[in-house]
């Protein structure tokens, strides 16, 4: 096997003695920073995670999106080979890892003695887990069957591993745990994407399970729906909507969060509102804010009194005038709503997202955390599983700004995966997952 041309996951189902020896020389070339002995150094000689990508994102202006998508209306996009112009240089397994960007919320929840206080932090973690999707209009690469991703963050106190366990339907699984055994976080995701003419709708099927070992508690929830508007014409923008119900199966406490759709006047854009109740259905706290910005909690009586005062002072949405976009059939204009949340006196700030890097718009709108996910740290190549996302040559080429090579490699890997599937079908062989039980 040629180690410069082969990617193990594209050979799913094909037995080979040297299949675990695969690596890529091009995967090592990821930055133009000064290095010493293969390490990226800061001024004091200590290696630090990168803060930018090797190359800015390419322009999509010369690509006819409509020419491709007009054939896909009403279809599930996960079954269609997508042009690389739609992608961002991360695998979906790496995108899942972004759930852990605010892992400190779980660590804090583990230290609290009150179950309602723990629930409000678990709910905050569930909201913050989707915050990185704001303005992320690029599609992550579909993981190849058997593809994996491992991340250990000693500074954040956790490690995580994920694997693509099914190709049709596409199912990704993940497992994270704290380094001091305080919690485990796991789940499986079966994303369904559909194109509806102007927009792409993503339904993230699958259940998240968080266990706090000290308190012997297990929480479950599912993520909200996501919609990308104006995939054909106009400025791309994202909204999340739907009801997320977080249940503490040990105490019976429940948090019901409503990710509000934009609405006719745009007043509800990005807003999240909900409440925490105990097993007797008594409401203890109201949670409010925006999934793109921040989240607060407050006593229900204070929140209701504030809403009544707002209505009396003329805050009714009927007084807002809708701004029509020129030509009703052209684009779904994103409402011009200022990204701020008014803090109600007496409320408690639960979470505020960190600002994006100043160059984020030229880097696929990545957060600082996302910038690091495909980075090959010093010494990684020799110890990473050959199935790891960071060794995929198509993602690496795209990150380095070589779109032609990225497209060729993506097509090559997908064809090898199809060939492997045909081989397994001919031999009546079942695929088995690689991660330990």
C-alpha positions in Angstrom: 0.0 0.0 0.0 1.3 3.4 -0.9 1.3 5.5 2.3 1.2 8.8 0.4 -1.9 7.9 -1.6 -4.1 5.7 0.5 -6.4 6.6 3.3 -7.4 3.6 5.5 -11.0 4.6 5.9 -11.6 4.5 2.2 -10.7 0.8 2.3 -13.4 -0.1 4.8 -14.0 -3.8 4.7 -10.8 -4.7 2.9 -8.4 -6.7 5.0 -4.8 -5.7 4.8 -1.8 -6.5 7.0 -0.4 -3.0 6.6 -3.8 -1.1 6.9 -2.7 0.3 10.2 0.5 1.7 8.9 -1.2 4.4 6.8 -0.2 8.1 7.1 0.2 11.1 4.8 3.3 13.2 4.3 1.1 16.1 3.1 -0.8 16.0 6.4 2.3 17.2 8.2 2.4 20.5 6.1 -0.2 22.5 7.9 1.2 25.9 8.7 3.7 28.6 7.6 4.8 29.4 11.1 8.4 29.1 12.2 9.1 25.6 13.5 12.0 24.0 15.4 12.3 20.2 15.3 8.8 19.9 14.0 7.3 22.0 16.8 5.4 25.3 16.6 7.0 27.6 19.1 6.0 30.7 20.9 8.4 33.3 22.0 9.2 31.4 25.2 9.9 28.2 23.4 6.6 26.4 24.4 4.4 25.0 21.7 0.9 26.6 21.5 -2.2 25.8 19.6 -2.7 27.7 16.4 -5.0 30.7 16.1 -5.5 30.7 12.4 -5.8 28.3 9.4 -2.9 27.9 6.9 -4.9 29.6 4.1 -8.0 31.7 3.9 -11.2 30.3 2.5 -11.8 30.3 -1.2 -14.4 32.3 -3.1 -17.7 30.6 -4.0 -18.6 33.3 -6.5 -17.6 31.4 -9.6 -19.7 28.3 -8.7 -23.3 27.9 -9.9 -25.0 26.6 -6.7 -28.4 26.5 -8.4 -27.1 24.5 -11.3 -26.4 21.7 -8.8 -29.1 22.1 -6.2 -32.1 22.3 -8.6 -31.7 18.6 -9.1 -31.9 18.0 -5.3 -35.2 19.7 -4.2 -37.0 17.6 -1.6 -34.2 15.0 -1.5 -32.1 14.0 1.5 -28.7 15.5 0.9 -26.8 12.9 2.9 -27.3 10.5 0.0 -25.9 12.9 -2.7 -22.3 13.5 -3.5 -21.8 17.2 -2.8 -19.2 19.4 -4.6 -16.4 20.5 -2.3 -17.4 24.1 -2.8 -20.1 23.5 -0.1 -17.6 22.3 2.5 -15.5 23.7 5.3 -12.2 21.9 6.2 -13.5 19.8 9.1 -15.0 16.4 9.3 -18.5 16.1 10.9 -16.7 14.2 13.7 -14.7 17.3 14.4 -17.8 19.4 14.2 -19.3 17.2 16.9 -16.3 17.8 19.1 -17.3 21.5 19.2 -20.0 20.4 21.7 -17.2 20.4 24.3 -16.0 24.0 23.8 -17.7 25.0 27.0 -17.0 21.9 29.0 -16.3 24.1 32.1 -20.1 24.3 32.5 -20.3 20.5 33.2 -17.3 20.7 35.5 -19.1 23.4 37.5 -22.3 21.5 37.6 -20.5 18.5 39.2 -19.5 20.7 42.1 -23.1 21.9 43.0 -25.3 20.2 45.6 -28.7 21.5 44.4 -30.3 19.5 41.5 -32.0 22.6 40.1 -28.8 24.5 40.0 -27.1 21.6 38.3 -29.9 21.4 35.8 -29.6 25.1 34.8 -25.9 24.5 34.0 -26.6 21.3 32.1 -29.2 23.2 30.1 -26.7 26.0 29.5 -24.2 23.4 28.2 -26.8 22.1 25.8 -27.4 25.6 24.4 -23.7 26.5 24.2 -23.0 23.3 22.3 -24.7 24.7 19.2 -23.4 28.2 19.5 -20.5 27.6 17.2 -22.9 27.0 14.3 -23.7 30.7 14.1 -22.6 31.9 10.7 -21.0 28.5 9.9 -22.6 28.1 6.4 -20.0 25.6 5.2 -20.9 21.9 5.3 -18.4 19.6 7.2 -17.0 16.6 5.3 -19.1 13.5 5.5 -17.0 11.0 7.6 -15.9 7.9 5.9 -17.1 4.6 7.4 -14.7 3.7 10.3 -13.3 7.2 10.4 -12.4 8.4 14.0 -11.3 11.5 15.8 -9.6 11.7 19.2 -9.1 14.8 21.3 -7.5 15.2 24.8 -7.6 18.6 26.4 -5.7 18.4 29.7 -6.2 22.2 30.1 -10.0 21.7 29.9 -10.0 18.4 31.8 -11.5 16.0 29.3 -10.9 13.6 26.5 -13.2 12.6 23.6 -13.3 10.0 20.8 -15.8 9.7 18.0 -16.3 7.2 15.2 -18.4 6.9 12.0 -20.2 3.6 12.6 -22.6 3.6 9.6 -22.5 5.0 6.1 -26.1 4.4 5.0 -27.7 5.8 7.0 -24.8 8.1 8.2 -24.4 7.6 12.0 -21.7 9.2 14.1 -21.1 8.3 17.7 -19.0 10.0 20.4 -17.9 9.5 23.9 -16.3 12.1 26.2 -15.2 11.8 29.8 -13.6 14.1 32.4 -10.0 13.3 33.2 -10.9 13.0 36.9 -13.9 10.8 36.2 -16.6 13.4 37.2 -18.7 12.9 34.1 -19.3 11.1 30.9 -21.0 12.6 27.8 -22.0 10.4 24.9 -24.4 10.1 22.0 -25.1 9.2 18.4 -26.2 11.5 15.7 -28.0 10.7 12.4 -28.2 14.1 10.6 -30.8 14.4 7.9 -30.4 17.3 5.4 -33.1 18.4 2.9 -33.1 21.1 0.3 -36.3 23.1 0.0 -35.6 25.5 -2.8 -34.2 28.5 -0.9 -33.0 26.8 2.2 -31.3 23.6 3.5 -32.9 22.1 6.6 -30.8 19.9 9.0 -32.5 17.6 11.5 -29.9 16.3 14.0 -31.6 13.0 15.0 -30.0 11.3 18.0 -29.9 11.6 21.7 -27.2 13.2 24.0 -26.6 11.6 27.4 -24.7 13.3 30.2 -23.9 11.4 33.4 -22.6 13.1 36.5 -21.0 10.3 38.5 -20.8 12.0 41.9 -24.5 12.7 41.9 -25.5 9.5 40.1 -27.5 11.5 37.6 -28.2 10.9 33.9 -29.5 13.7 31.6 -30.8 13.2 28.1 -31.8 15.6 25.3 -31.8 16.1 21.5 -30.5 19.1 19.6 -32.8 21.7 17.8 -33.5 21.9 14.1 -31.1 24.0 12.0 -31.9 25.9 8.8 -29.5 27.6 6.3 -31.3 30.3 4.3 -30.5 31.7 0.9 -28.4 28.9 -0.4 -29.2 30.1 -4.0 -29.4 33.9 -3.7 -28.7 36.5 -1.1 -26.7 36.4 2.1 -26.5 33.0 3.8 -27.8 33.0 7.4 -28.7 30.3 10.0 -31.5 29.8 12.5 -32.1 27.1 15.0 -35.6 26.3 16.1 -37.7 23.7 17.9 -38.2 22.4 21.5 -35.4 20.8 23.4 -36.4 18.9 26.5 -33.7 18.0 29.0 -34.6 15.4 31.5 -32.8 14.4 34.7 -33.8 10.7 34.9 -32.6 10.4 38.5 -34.6 13.3 40.1 -37.4 13.9 37.6 -36.3 17.5 37.1 -36.9 18.8 33.6 -35.9 21.8 31.5 -37.9 22.7 28.4 -36.2 25.1 26.0 -37.9 26.7 23.0 -35.4 27.7 20.3 -37.7 30.3 18.6 -38.0 30.6 14.8 -37.2 33.9 13.3 -40.8 34.9 12.8 -42.3 37.5 10.5 -40.7 40.5 12.0 -37.4 39.0 13.1 -38.0 39.8 16.7 -37.4 36.2 17.9 -34.2 35.6 15.8 -31.8 33.4 17.8 -33.9 33.7 21.0 -34.1 30.8 23.5 -36.7 30.7 26.3 -37.7 28.0 28.7 -38.1 26.9 32.2 -36.9 24.3 34.8 -39.4 22.3 36.7 -39.2 19.6 39.3 -40.9 16.2 39.3 -44.1 17.8 40.8 -44.1 20.2 37.8 -43.4 23.2 39.9 -41.4 25.8 37.9 -38.3 27.0 39.7 -36.4 29.0 37.1 -36.9 30.7 33.7 -34.0 30.6 31.3 -33.7 33.2 28.5 -31.2 34.6 26.0 -29.8 33.8 22.6 -28.0 30.7 21.5 -25.5 32.9 19.6 -24.6 35.1 22.5 -25.6 34.5 26.2 -28.0 32.8 28.6 -29.6 34.0 31.8 -31.8 32.5 34.5 -34.4 34.3 36.7 -37.3 33.5 39.0 -40.6 32.9 37.0 -42.5 35.6 38.9 -39.9 38.3 38.1 -39.8 37.2 34.5 -43.5 37.3 34.0 -43.8 40.7 35.7 -41.1 42.0 33.3 -42.9 40.7 30.2 -46.1 42.4 31.3 -44.3 45.7 31.9 -42.8 45.4 28.4 -46.2 45.0 26.8 -47.5 48.0 28.6 -44.6 50.2 27.5 -45.2 49.4 23.9 -42.9 46.5 23.3 -45.5 44.5 21.3 -44.2 43.1 18.1 -47.2 44.6 16.2 -45.5 48.0 16.4 -42.5 46.6 14.5 -42.6 47.1 10.8 -41.5 44.3 8.5 -38.7 45.2 6.1 -39.5 43.5 2.8 -36.7 42.4 0.6 -37.0 43.6 -3.1 -38.7 40.8 -5.0 -40.6 38.4 -2.7 -39.3 35.3 -4.5 -35.6 36.3 -4.4 -34.1 35.9 -1.0 -35.1 35.4 2.6 -33.5 38.5 4.0 -32.0 38.1 7.5 -33.8 40.4 9.9 -31.6 43.4 11.0 -31.8 42.5 14.7 -29.0 43.7 17.0 -27.3 40.8 18.7 -27.9 41.8 22.3 -30.0 40.5 25.2 -31.5 42.8 27.7 -30.6 41.7 31.2 -33.6 41.7 33.5 -32.8 43.0 37.0 -32.4 40.1 39.3 -31.3 37.6 36.6 -28.1 35.5 36.7 -25.7 35.2 33.8 -25.1 31.6 33.1 -22.9 31.7 30.0 -21.6 34.2 27.4 -19.9 33.1 24.3 -16.4 34.3 23.5 -16.1 36.6 20.5 -14.9 35.1 17.2 -11.3 35.9 16.1 -11.0 39.1 14.1 -10.1 37.1 10.9 -12.9 34.5 11.4 -14.9 35.6 8.3 -11.9 34.7 6.1 -11.5 31.4 8.0 -15.0 29.8 7.4 -16.3 31.7 10.4 -14.5 29.3 12.7 -14.3 30.0 16.4 -10.9 30.0 18.1 -11.7 26.4 19.3 -12.6 25.2 15.8 -9.3 26.6 14.4 -7.4 24.0 16.5 -9.4 20.9 15.6 -7.6 19.8 12.5 -4.2 20.8 13.7 -1.5 18.2 13.9 0.3 18.7 17.1 4.0 17.8 17.4 4.5 14.1 17.5 0.9 13.3 16.6 1.5 11.5 13.3 3.3 8.6 14.8 0.6 7.9 17.5 -2.7 8.8 15.9 -4.9 6.0 14.6 -4.7 5.9 10.8 -8.4 6.4 10.8 -8.2 9.9 12.3 -9.8 12.8 10.5 -6.6 14.8 10.7 -4.9 12.4 8.3 -7.5 12.8 5.5 -5.7 14.3 2.5 -8.9 16.0 1.1 -9.6 18.0 4.3 -5.9 18.8 4.7 -5.6 20.0 1.1 -8.7 22.2 1.5 -7.3 23.7 4.7 -4.1 24.5 2.9 -6.1 26.3 0.1 -5.5 23.7 -2.6 -9.1 23.2 -3.7 -8.4 21.2 -6.9 -6.4 18.6 -4.9 -9.0 18.6 -2.2 -11.8 17.9 -4.7 -9.8 15.1 -6.4 -9.0 13.4 -3.1 -12.5 13.7 -1.9 -13.8 12.0 -5.1 -11.0 9.3 -4.8 -11.9 8.5 -1.2 -15.6 8.3 -1.8 -15.1 6.0 -4.8 -12.8 3.7 -2.7 -15.5 3.6 0.0 -18.2 2.6 -2.6 -15.8 -0.1 -3.9 -15.2 -1.4 -0.4 -19.0 -1.5 0.2 -19.5 -3.5 -3.0 -16.8 -5.9 -1.9 -18.4 -6.5 1.4 -21.8 -7.0 -0.2 -20.3 -9.6 -2.6 -18.7 -11.5 0.3 -21.8 -11.0 2.5 -19.6 -9.4 5.1 -20.9 -7.1 7.9 -19.0 -4.0 8.9 -17.8 -4.0 12.5 -16.9 -0.8 14.5 -13.3 -0.2 15.6 -13.8 1.5 19.0 -13.8 -0.7 22.1 -17.1 -1.4 23.7 
